[in-house]
Amino acid sequence: MKTAICYYSRHHGNTLKVLEAMAEEDEVDLIDVTTRQLVRLEEYDCVGFASGIYGFEFQKAVVEFARQYLPQGKPVFFVYTYGGAKGTGAKAVAEIAQEKGCPVLGEFSCKGYDTFGPFKLVGGISKGHPDTEDLKHARQFYRAIQETYQRGESV
């Protein structure tokens, strides 16, 4: 399954750590949405969108990237990390996928170390995450996505 994951990962690189664990399972092209590059998502069998949760939502650059580049009907999945609360999770990109008739194969989330704003004063929250167990679950999720895709199913 030829897969691209379009992502935004800053601060402590939590989201990228999760994606790199997934990429150990199969060849995955990781596309940083903040870099200027030619993107042809129609060439992929499946596309993931990944972000940390910023202000209770996916980072806006990922949402705009999905709006601009996600082809009609392309199978998708979502991945995100969060320090405290999941917020609305992948809701914004899920709505774009729905508008474009894209089947959703699944969603994965886990905690990530967060020192943003007031959390910095207490040394951060969710220290040590994503941890080995989180990364193991991320790999399991990606294997499940591959199986779901092969069966032609969606959630």
Rosetta constraint file for C-alpha pairs under 8 A:
AtomPair CA 1 CA 45 HARMONIC 6.00 0.50
AtomPair CA 1 CA 46 HARMONIC 7.29 0.50
AtomPair CA 1 CA 146 HARMONIC 6.95 0.50
AtomPair CA 2 CA 27 HARMONIC 7.17 0.50
AtomPair CA 2 CA 28 HARMONIC 6.92 0.50
AtomPair CA 2 CA 44 HARMONIC 5.21 0.50
AtomPair CA 2 CA 45 HARMONIC 5.19 0.50
AtomPair CA 2 CA 46 HARMONIC 6.61 0.50
AtomPair CA 3 CA 27 HARMONIC 7.29 0.50
AtomPair CA 3 CA 28 HARMONIC 5.14 0.50
AtomPair CA 3 CA 29 HARMONIC 6.31 0.50
AtomPair CA 3 CA 44 HARMONIC 5.57 0.50
AtomPair CA 3 CA 45 HARMONIC 6.02 0.50
AtomPair CA 3 CA 46 HARMONIC 5.02 0.50
AtomPair CA 3 CA 47 HARMONIC 5.72 0.50
AtomPair CA 3 CA 48 HARMONIC 7.53 0.50
AtomPair CA 4 CA 28 HARMONIC 5.70 0.50
AtomPair CA 4 CA 29 HARMONIC 4.64 0.50
AtomPair CA 4 CA 30 HARMONIC 5.89 0.50
AtomPair CA 4 CA 31 HARMONIC 6.90 0.50
AtomPair CA 4 CA 41 HARMONIC 7.39 0.50
AtomPair CA 4 CA 44 HARMONIC 6.54 0.50
AtomPair CA 4 CA 46 HARMONIC 6.69 0.50
AtomPair CA 4 CA 47 HARMONIC 4.95 0.50
AtomPair CA 4 CA 48 HARMONIC 6.16 0.50
AtomPair CA 5 CA 19 HARMONIC 7.94 0.50
AtomPair CA 5 CA 28 HARMONIC 7.13 0.50
AtomPair CA 5 CA 29 HARMONIC 6.26 0.50
AtomPair CA 5 CA 30 HARMONIC 5.01 0.50
AtomPair CA 5 CA 31 HARMONIC 5.96 0.50
AtomPair CA 5 CA 47 HARMONIC 5.65 0.50
AtomPair CA 5 CA 48 HARMONIC 4.27 0.50
AtomPair CA 5 CA 49 HARMONIC 5.54 0.50
AtomPair CA 5 CA 50 HARMONIC 6.87 0.50
AtomPair CA 6 CA 30 HARMONIC 6.13 0.50
AtomPair CA 6 CA 31 HARMONIC 4.63 0.50
AtomPair CA 6 CA 32 HARMONIC 5.94 0.50
AtomPair CA 6 CA 33 HARMONIC 6.08 0.50
AtomPair CA 6 CA 47 HARMONIC 7.45 0.50
AtomPair CA 6 CA 48 HARMONIC 6.09 0.50
AtomPair CA 6 CA 49 HARMONIC 4.90 0.50
AtomPair CA 6 CA 50 HARMONIC 6.18 0.50
AtomPair CA 6 CA 62 HARMONIC 7.19 0.50
AtomPair CA 7 CA 15 HARMONIC 7.93 0.50
AtomPair CA 7 CA 16 HARMONIC 7.84 0.50
AtomPair CA 7 CA 30 HARMONIC 7.23 0.50
AtomPair CA 7 CA 31 HARMONIC 6.15 0.50
AtomPair CA 7 CA 32 HARMONIC 5.18 0.50
AtomPair CA 7 CA 33 HARMONIC 5.79 0.50
AtomPair CA 7 CA 49 HARMONIC 5.78 0.50
AtomPair CA 7 CA 50 HARMONIC 4.51 0.50
AtomPair CA 7 CA 51 HARMONIC 5.60 0.50
AtomPair CA 7 CA 62 HARMONIC 6.38 0.50
AtomPair CA 8 CA 15 HARMONIC 7.54 0.50
AtomPair CA 8 CA 16 HARMONIC 7.96 0.50
AtomPair CA 8 CA 32 HARMONIC 5.95 0.50
AtomPair CA 8 CA 33 HARMONIC 6.10 0.50
AtomPair CA 8 CA 34 HARMONIC 7.14 0.50
AtomPair CA 8 CA 50 HARMONIC 6.53 0.50
AtomPair CA 8 CA 51 HARMONIC 5.03 0.50
AtomPair CA 8 CA 52 HARMONIC 7.15 0.50
AtomPair CA 8 CA 59 HARMONIC 7.01 0.50
AtomPair CA 8 CA 61 HARMONIC 7.44 0.50
AtomPair CA 8 CA 62 HARMONIC 6.51 0.50
AtomPair CA 9 CA 13 HARMONIC 5.30 0.50
AtomPair CA 9 CA 14 HARMONIC 6.78 0.50
AtomPair CA 9 CA 15 HARMONIC 5.38 0.50
AtomPair CA 9 CA 16 HARMONIC 5.75 0.50
AtomPair CA 9 CA 51 HARMONIC 6.10 0.50
AtomPair CA 9 CA 52 HARMONIC 6.40 0.50
AtomPair CA 10 CA 14 HARMONIC 7.69 0.50
AtomPair CA 10 CA 52 HARMONIC 8.00 0.50
AtomPair CA 11 CA 114 HARMONIC 7.95 0.50
AtomPair CA 12 CA 113 HARMONIC 6.89 0.50
AtomPair CA 12 CA 114 HARMONIC 7.49 0.50
AtomPair CA 13 CA 17 HARMONIC 6.30 0.50
AtomPair CA 14 CA 18 HARMONIC 6.60 0.50
AtomPair CA 14 CA 52 HARMONIC 7.43 0.50
AtomPair CA 14 CA 81 HARMONIC 6.64 0.50
AtomPair CA 14 CA 112 HARMONIC 5.50 0.50
AtomPair CA 14 CA 113 HARMONIC 6.98 0.50
AtomPair CA 14 CA 129 HARMONIC 7.48 0.50
AtomPair CA 14 CA 130 HARMONIC 6.35 0.50
AtomPair CA 15 CA 19 HARMONIC 6.32 0.50
AtomPair CA 15 CA 50 HARMONIC 7.02 0.50
AtomPair CA 15 CA 51 HARMONIC 6.11 0.50
AtomPair CA 15 CA 52 HARMONIC 5.99 0.50
AtomPair CA 15 CA 79 HARMONIC 7.92 0.50
AtomPair CA 15 CA 80 HARMONIC 6.43 0.50
AtomPair CA 15 CA 81 HARMONIC 5.78 0.50
AtomPair CA 15 CA 112 HARMONIC 7.73 0.50
AtomPair CA 16 CA 20 HARMONIC 6.02 0.50
AtomPair CA 17 CA 21 HARMONIC 6.38 0.50
AtomPair CA 17 CA 130 HARMONIC 7.50 0.50
AtomPair CA 17 CA 135 HARMONIC 7.91 0.50
AtomPair CA 18 CA 22 HARMONIC 6.45 0.50
AtomPair CA 18 CA 130 HARMONIC 7.21 0.50
AtomPair CA 18 CA 134 HARMONIC 7.87 0.50
AtomPair CA 18 CA 135 HARMONIC 5.86 0.50
AtomPair CA 18 CA 138 HARMONIC 6.37 0.50
AtomPair CA 19 CA 23 HARMONIC 6.12 0.50
AtomPair CA 19 CA 30 HARMONIC 7.78 0.50
AtomPair CA 19 CA 138 HARMONIC 7.89 0.50
AtomPair CA 20 CA 24 HARMONIC 6.51 0.50
AtomPair CA 21 CA 25 HARMONIC 7.47 0.50
AtomPair CA 21 CA 135 HARMONIC 5.96 0.50
AtomPair CA 21 CA 136 HARMONIC 7.77 0.50
AtomPair CA 21 CA 138 HARMONIC 6.83 0.50
AtomPair CA 21 CA 139 HARMONIC 6.09 0.50
AtomPair CA 22 CA 26 HARMONIC 7.51 0.50
AtomPair CA 22 CA 135 HARMONIC 7.89 0.50
AtomPair CA 22 CA 138 HARMONIC 6.03 0.50
AtomPair CA 22 CA 139 HARMONIC 4.79 0.50
AtomPair CA 22 CA 142 HARMONIC 5.94 0.50
AtomPair CA 23 CA 27 HARMONIC 6.02 0.50
AtomPair CA 23 CA 28 HARMONIC 5.26 0.50
AtomPair CA 24 CA 139 HARMONIC 7.72 0.50
AtomPair CA 25 CA 139 HARMONIC 6.57 0.50
AtomPair CA 25 CA 142 HARMONIC 7.43 0.50
AtomPair CA 25 CA 143 HARMONIC 7.14 0.50
AtomPair CA 33 CA 61 HARMONIC 6.68 0.50
AtomPair CA 33 CA 62 HARMONIC 6.38 0.50
AtomPair CA 33 CA 65 HARMONIC 6.69 0.50
AtomPair CA 34 CA 61 HARMONIC 7.25 0.50
AtomPair CA 39 CA 69 HARMONIC 7.49 0.50
AtomPair CA 40 CA 69 HARMONIC 7.61 0.50
AtomPair CA 41 CA 47 HARMONIC 7.24 0.50
AtomPair CA 41 CA 69 HARMONIC 6.77 0.50
AtomPair CA 41 CA 70 HARMONIC 6.53 0.50
AtomPair CA 41 CA 71 HARMONIC 6.77 0.50
AtomPair CA 42 CA 70 HARMONIC 7.84 0.50
AtomPair CA 42 CA 71 HARMONIC 5.99 0.50
AtomPair CA 42 CA 74 HARMONIC 7.57 0.50
AtomPair CA 45 CA 74 HARMONIC 7.32 0.50
AtomPair CA 45 CA 75 HARMONIC 7.21 0.50
AtomPair CA 46 CA 74 HARMONIC 6.36 0.50
AtomPair CA 46 CA 75 HARMONIC 5.05 0.50
AtomPair CA 46 CA 76 HARMONIC 5.71 0.50
AtomPair CA 46 CA 77 HARMONIC 7.97 0.50
AtomPair CA 47 CA 74 HARMONIC 7.17 0.50
AtomPair CA 47 CA 75 HARMONIC 6.43 0.50
AtomPair CA 47 CA 76 HARMONIC 4.84 0.50
AtomPair CA 47 CA 77 HARMONIC 6.59 0.50
AtomPair CA 48 CA 76 HARMONIC 5.37 0.50
AtomPair CA 48 CA 77 HARMONIC 4.68 0.50
AtomPair CA 48 CA 78 HARMONIC 5.48 0.50
AtomPair CA 48 CA 79 HARMONIC 7.28 0.50
AtomPair CA 49 CA 62 HARMONIC 7.03 0.50
AtomPair CA 49 CA 66 HARMONIC 7.67 0.50
AtomPair CA 49 CA 76 HARMONIC 7.60 0.50
AtomPair CA 49 CA 77 HARMONIC 6.48 0.50
AtomPair CA 49 CA 78 HARMONIC 5.00 0.50
AtomPair CA 49 CA 79 HARMONIC 6.30 0.50
AtomPair CA 49 CA 93 HARMONIC 7.71 0.50
AtomPair CA 50 CA 58 HARMONIC 7.92 0.50
AtomPair CA 50 CA 62 HARMONIC 7.41 0.50
AtomPair CA 50 CA 78 HARMONIC 5.79 0.50
AtomPair CA 50 CA 79 HARMONIC 4.54 0.50
AtomPair CA 50 CA 80 HARMONIC 5.40 0.50
AtomPair CA 51 CA 58 HARMONIC 5.67 0.50
AtomPair CA 51 CA 59 HARMONIC 6.09 0.50
AtomPair CA 51 CA 62 HARMONIC 7.11 0.50
AtomPair CA 51 CA 79 HARMONIC 6.67 0.50
AtomPair CA 51 CA 80 HARMONIC 4.94 0.50
AtomPair CA 51 CA 81 HARMONIC 6.70 0.50
AtomPair CA 52 CA 58 HARMONIC 6.36 0.50
AtomPair CA 52 CA 59 HARMONIC 6.79 0.50
AtomPair CA 52 CA 80 HARMONIC 5.24 0.50
AtomPair CA 52 CA 81 HARMONIC 4.68 0.50
AtomPair CA 52 CA 82 HARMONIC 5.78 0.50
AtomPair CA 53 CA 57 HARMONIC 5.03 0.50
AtomPair CA 53 CA 58 HARMONIC 5.07 0.50
AtomPair CA 53 CA 59 HARMONIC 6.54 0.50
AtomPair CA 53 CA 80 HARMONIC 6.70 0.50
AtomPair CA 53 CA 81 HARMONIC 6.22 0.50
AtomPair CA 53 CA 82 HARMONIC 5.21 0.50
AtomPair CA 53 CA 83 HARMONIC 7.83 0.50
AtomPair CA 53 CA 86 HARMONIC 6.82 0.50
AtomPair CA 53 CA 87 HARMONIC 7.33 0.50
AtomPair CA 53 CA 89 HARMONIC 6.91 0.50
AtomPair CA 54 CA 58 HARMONIC 6.14 0.50
AtomPair CA 54 CA 59 HARMONIC 5.81 0.50
AtomPair CA 55 CA 87 HARMONIC 7.77 0.50
AtomPair CA 56 CA 85 HARMONIC 7.03 0.50
AtomPair CA 56 CA 86 HARMONIC 6.38 0.50
AtomPair CA 56 CA 87 HARMONIC 3.99 0.50
AtomPair CA 56 CA 88 HARMONIC 5.98 0.50
AtomPair CA 56 CA 89 HARMONIC 7.11 0.50
AtomPair CA 57 CA 86 HARMONIC 7.93 0.50
AtomPair CA 57 CA 87 HARMONIC 6.01 0.50
AtomPair CA 57 CA 88 HARMONIC 5.62 0.50
AtomPair CA 57 CA 89 HARMONIC 5.77 0.50
AtomPair CA 57 CA 90 HARMONIC 7.19 0.50
AtomPair CA 57 CA 91 HARMONIC 7.92 0.50
AtomPair CA 57 CA 92 HARMONIC 7.73 0.50
AtomPair CA 58 CA 62 HARMONIC 6.95 0.50
AtomPair CA 58 CA 63 HARMONIC 6.94 0.50
AtomPair CA 58 CA 80 HARMONIC 7.75 0.50
AtomPair CA 58 CA 89 HARMONIC 6.46 0.50
AtomPair CA 58 CA 90 HARMONIC 6.18 0.50
AtomPair CA 58 CA 92 HARMONIC 7.22 0.50
AtomPair CA 58 CA 93 HARMONIC 7.85 0.50
AtomPair CA 59 CA 63 HARMONIC 6.79 0.50
AtomPair CA 60 CA 64 HARMONIC 6.16 0.50
AtomPair CA 61 CA 65 HARMONIC 6.00 0.50
AtomPair CA 62 CA 66 HARMONIC 6.15 0.50
AtomPair CA 62 CA 93 HARMONIC 7.93 0.50
AtomPair CA 63 CA 67 HARMONIC 6.24 0.50
AtomPair CA 63 CA 92 HARMONIC 6.59 0.50
AtomPair CA 63 CA 93 HARMONIC 5.56 0.50
AtomPair CA 64 CA 68 HARMONIC 6.14 0.50
AtomPair CA 65 CA 69 HARMONIC 5.86 0.50
AtomPair CA 65 CA 70 HARMONIC 7.64 0.50
AtomPair CA 66 CA 70 HARMONIC 5.05 0.50
AtomPair CA 66 CA 93 HARMONIC 6.67 0.50
AtomPair CA 66 CA 96 HARMONIC 7.10 0.50
AtomPair CA 67 CA 93 HARMONIC 7.95 0.50
AtomPair CA 67 CA 96 HARMONIC 6.26 0.50
AtomPair CA 70 CA 74 HARMONIC 7.29 0.50
AtomPair CA 70 CA 97 HARMONIC 7.71 0.50
AtomPair CA 70 CA 100 HARMONIC 7.88 0.50
AtomPair CA 71 CA 100 HARMONIC 7.25 0.50
AtomPair CA 72 CA 100 HARMONIC 4.81 0.50
AtomPair CA 72 CA 101 HARMONIC 5.96 0.50
AtomPair CA 72 CA 102 HARMONIC 6.31 0.50
AtomPair CA 73 CA 100 HARMONIC 6.14 0.50
AtomPair CA 73 CA 101 HARMONIC 4.78 0.50
AtomPair CA 73 CA 102 HARMONIC 4.08 0.50
AtomPair CA 73 CA 103 HARMONIC 6.76 0.50
AtomPair CA 74 CA 101 HARMONIC 7.67 0.50
AtomPair CA 74 CA 102 HARMONIC 4.95 0.50
AtomPair CA 74 CA 103 HARMONIC 6.84 0.50
AtomPair CA 75 CA 102 HARMONIC 5.33 0.50
AtomPair CA 75 CA 103 HARMONIC 4.84 0.50
AtomPair CA 75 CA 104 HARMONIC 5.93 0.50
AtomPair CA 75 CA 105 HARMONIC 6.61 0.50
AtomPair CA 75 CA 149 HARMONIC 7.86 0.50
AtomPair CA 76 CA 97 HARMONIC 7.45 0.50
AtomPair CA 76 CA 102 HARMONIC 6.56 0.50
AtomPair CA 76 CA 103 HARMONIC 6.28 0.50
AtomPair CA 76 CA 104 HARMONIC 5.02 0.50
AtomPair CA 76 CA 105 HARMONIC 5.88 0.50
AtomPair CA 76 CA 106 HARMONIC 7.69 0.50
AtomPair CA 77 CA 104 HARMONIC 5.62 0.50
AtomPair CA 77 CA 105 HARMONIC 5.27 0.50
AtomPair CA 77 CA 106 HARMONIC 5.05 0.50
AtomPair CA 77 CA 107 HARMONIC 5.70 0.50
AtomPair CA 77 CA 145 HARMONIC 7.90 0.50
AtomPair CA 78 CA 90 HARMONIC 6.49 0.50
AtomPair CA 78 CA 106 HARMONIC 6.56 0.50
AtomPair CA 78 CA 107 HARMONIC 4.65 0.50
AtomPair CA 78 CA 108 HARMONIC 6.29 0.50
AtomPair CA 79 CA 90 HARMONIC 7.76 0.50
AtomPair CA 79 CA 107 HARMONIC 5.79 0.50
AtomPair CA 79 CA 108 HARMONIC 4.76 0.50
AtomPair CA 79 CA 109 HARMONIC 5.62 0.50
AtomPair CA 80 CA 89 HARMONIC 7.20 0.50
AtomPair CA 80 CA 90 HARMONIC 7.53 0.50
AtomPair CA 80 CA 108 HARMONIC 6.51 0.50
AtomPair CA 80 CA 109 HARMONIC 4.78 0.50
AtomPair CA 80 CA 110 HARMONIC 6.81 0.50
AtomPair CA 81 CA 86 HARMONIC 7.93 0.50
AtomPair CA 81 CA 109 HARMONIC 5.47 0.50
AtomPair CA 81 CA 110 HARMONIC 5.07 0.50
AtomPair CA 81 CA 111 HARMONIC 5.33 0.50
AtomPair CA 81 CA 112 HARMONIC 5.37 0.50
AtomPair CA 82 CA 86 HARMONIC 5.83 0.50
AtomPair CA 82 CA 109 HARMONIC 7.66 0.50
AtomPair CA 82 CA 110 HARMONIC 6.55 0.50
AtomPair CA 82 CA 111 HARMONIC 4.91 0.50
AtomPair CA 82 CA 112 HARMONIC 5.23 0.50
AtomPair CA 82 CA 113 HARMONIC 7.77 0.50
AtomPair CA 82 CA 114 HARMONIC 7.60 0.50
AtomPair CA 83 CA 111 HARMONIC 5.54 0.50
AtomPair CA 83 CA 112 HARMONIC 5.10 0.50
AtomPair CA 83 CA 113 HARMONIC 5.76 0.50
AtomPair CA 83 CA 114 HARMONIC 4.94 0.50
AtomPair CA 83 CA 125 HARMONIC 6.12 0.50
AtomPair CA 83 CA 126 HARMONIC 5.71 0.50
AtomPair CA 84 CA 111 HARMONIC 7.47 0.50
AtomPair CA 84 CA 114 HARMONIC 7.92 0.50
AtomPair CA 84 CA 125 HARMONIC 7.06 0.50
AtomPair CA 84 CA 126 HARMONIC 7.28 0.50
AtomPair CA 88 CA 92 HARMONIC 7.99 0.50
AtomPair CA 90 CA 94 HARMONIC 5.90 0.50
AtomPair CA 90 CA 107 HARMONIC 7.99 0.50
AtomPair CA 91 CA 95 HARMONIC 6.12 0.50
AtomPair CA 92 CA 96 HARMONIC 6.60 0.50
AtomPair CA 93 CA 97 HARMONIC 6.19 0.50
AtomPair CA 94 CA 98 HARMONIC 6.14 0.50
AtomPair CA 94 CA 104 HARMONIC 7.82 0.50
AtomPair CA 95 CA 99 HARMONIC 6.18 0.50
AtomPair CA 96 CA 100 HARMONIC 6.27 0.50
AtomPair CA 97 CA 101 HARMONIC 6.17 0.50
AtomPair CA 97 CA 102 HARMONIC 4.98 0.50
AtomPair CA 97 CA 103 HARMONIC 7.42 0.50
AtomPair CA 97 CA 104 HARMONIC 7.61 0.50
AtomPair CA 98 CA 102 HARMONIC 5.77 0.50
AtomPair CA 98 CA 103 HARMONIC 7.50 0.50
AtomPair CA 103 CA 154 HARMONIC 5.70 0.50
AtomPair CA 103 CA 155 HARMONIC 7.64 0.50
AtomPair CA 104 CA 154 HARMONIC 5.40 0.50
AtomPair CA 104 CA 155 HARMONIC 5.86 0.50
AtomPair CA 105 CA 145 HARMONIC 6.10 0.50
AtomPair CA 105 CA 148 HARMONIC 6.63 0.50
AtomPair CA 105 CA 149 HARMONIC 7.06 0.50
AtomPair CA 105 CA 153 HARMONIC 7.19 0.50
AtomPair CA 105 CA 154 HARMONIC 4.60 0.50
AtomPair CA 105 CA 155 HARMONIC 5.60 0.50
AtomPair CA 106 CA 145 HARMONIC 6.77 0.50
AtomPair CA 106 CA 154 HARMONIC 7.37 0.50
AtomPair CA 106 CA 155 HARMONIC 6.24 0.50
AtomPair CA 108 CA 138 HARMONIC 7.07 0.50
AtomPair CA 108 CA 141 HARMONIC 6.89 0.50
AtomPair CA 110 CA 130 HARMONIC 6.82 0.50
AtomPair CA 110 CA 134 HARMONIC 6.44 0.50
AtomPair CA 111 CA 126 HARMONIC 6.28 0.50
AtomPair CA 111 CA 129 HARMONIC 5.79 0.50
AtomPair CA 111 CA 130 HARMONIC 6.00 0.50
AtomPair CA 112 CA 126 HARMONIC 5.83 0.50
AtomPair CA 112 CA 127 HARMONIC 7.34 0.50
AtomPair CA 112 CA 128 HARMONIC 7.61 0.50
AtomPair CA 112 CA 129 HARMONIC 4.60 0.50
AtomPair CA 112 CA 130 HARMONIC 5.13 0.50
AtomPair CA 113 CA 124 HARMONIC 6.80 0.50
AtomPair CA 113 CA 125 HARMONIC 5.85 0.50
AtomPair CA 113 CA 126 HARMONIC 4.70 0.50
AtomPair CA 113 CA 127 HARMONIC 4.84 0.50
AtomPair CA 113 CA 128 HARMONIC 6.32 0.50
AtomPair CA 113 CA 129 HARMONIC 5.35 0.50
AtomPair CA 113 CA 130 HARMONIC 7.17 0.50
AtomPair CA 114 CA 119 HARMONIC 6.92 0.50
AtomPair CA 114 CA 120 HARMONIC 7.91 0.50
AtomPair CA 114 CA 124 HARMONIC 5.31 0.50
AtomPair CA 114 CA 125 HARMONIC 5.34 0.50
AtomPair CA 114 CA 126 HARMONIC 6.46 0.50
AtomPair CA 114 CA 127 HARMONIC 7.42 0.50
AtomPair CA 115 CA 119 HARMONIC 4.89 0.50
AtomPair CA 115 CA 120 HARMONIC 4.39 0.50
AtomPair CA 115 CA 123 HARMONIC 6.69 0.50
AtomPair CA 115 CA 124 HARMONIC 4.24 0.50
AtomPair CA 115 CA 125 HARMONIC 6.64 0.50
AtomPair CA 116 CA 120 HARMONIC 5.85 0.50
AtomPair CA 116 CA 124 HARMONIC 7.50 0.50
AtomPair CA 117 CA 121 HARMONIC 7.89 0.50
AtomPair CA 118 CA 122 HARMONIC 7.44 0.50
AtomPair CA 119 CA 123 HARMONIC 6.42 0.50
AtomPair CA 119 CA 124 HARMONIC 4.65 0.50
AtomPair CA 119 CA 125 HARMONIC 6.39 0.50
AtomPair CA 120 CA 124 HARMONIC 5.06 0.50
AtomPair CA 129 CA 134 HARMONIC 7.41 0.50
AtomPair CA 130 CA 134 HARMONIC 5.42 0.50
AtomPair CA 130 CA 135 HARMONIC 6.62 0.50
AtomPair CA 131 CA 135 HARMONIC 6.29 0.50
AtomPair CA 132 CA 136 HARMONIC 6.14 0.50
AtomPair CA 133 CA 137 HARMONIC 6.26 0.50
AtomPair CA 134 CA 138 HARMONIC 6.22 0.50
AtomPair CA 135 CA 139 HARMONIC 6.30 0.50
AtomPair CA 136 CA 140 HARMONIC 6.31 0.50
AtomPair CA 137 CA 141 HARMONIC 6.04 0.50
AtomPair CA 138 CA 142 HARMONIC 6.29 0.50
AtomPair CA 139 CA 143 HARMONIC 6.30 0.50
AtomPair CA 140 CA 144 HARMONIC 6.21 0.50
AtomPair CA 141 CA 145 HARMONIC 6.18 0.50
AtomPair CA 142 CA 146 HARMONIC 6.29 0.50
AtomPair CA 143 CA 147 HARMONIC 6.38 0.50
AtomPair CA 144 CA 148 HARMONIC 6.08 0.50
AtomPair CA 145 CA 149 HARMONIC 6.07 0.50
AtomPair CA 146 CA 150 HARMONIC 6.18 0.50
AtomPair CA 147 CA 151 HARMONIC 6.30 0.50
AtomPair CA 148 CA 152 HARMONIC 6.25 0.50
AtomPair CA 148 CA 153 HARMONIC 5.41 0.50
AtomPair CA 148 CA 154 HARMONIC 6.77 0.50
AtomPair CA 149 CA 153 HARMONIC 6.14 0.50
AtomPair CA 149 CA 154 HARMONIC 7.60 0.50
